[in-house]
């Protein structure tokens, strides 16, 4: 993969990947600009938005609560101004629900079209990277609920061990397979 060799453990339909160590940088934009891009107010954002890359760079944006996550309505024109290495703006907006659960949405702008993914392992890994860089107490375990807004609910498991190792898992469904012919 473009992210390098990513170890994956499979136990039946439950697969878990080990993400790369996080690389982060602060966005060039203000919190107010990022909030406006997402159709929110600056007061809705409760922690530092960061570009995080554990294999696929995305902006990770913590917000106040599940209601804020649900009311996100990104502006594609504003989103286009937030591009990083692969020229595809990507935002992961999340809030703690309590009891180790998180609600999230993942938006990307591809070829000018705003898209929302229902379950994004790379974003869950980047959230783990966000927690590591924010020096949250480790080990950490979270259940991430994503996809509700588009009628495709997904559950991802995030675990960060005491050494900062980031693991993302969930149930997978095989959609296809192939072989290399030489």
Secondary structure, 3 states (H helix, E strand, C coil): CCCCCCCEEEECCEEEEECCCCEEEECCCCHHHHHHHCCCCHHHECCCCEEEECCCCEEEEEECCHHHHHHCCCCHHHHCCCCCCCCCCEEEEEEEEECCEEEEEEEEEECCEEEEECCCHHHHHHHHHHHHHCCCCCCEEEEEEECHHHCCCEEEEEEECCCCCEEEEEECCCCCCCCCCC
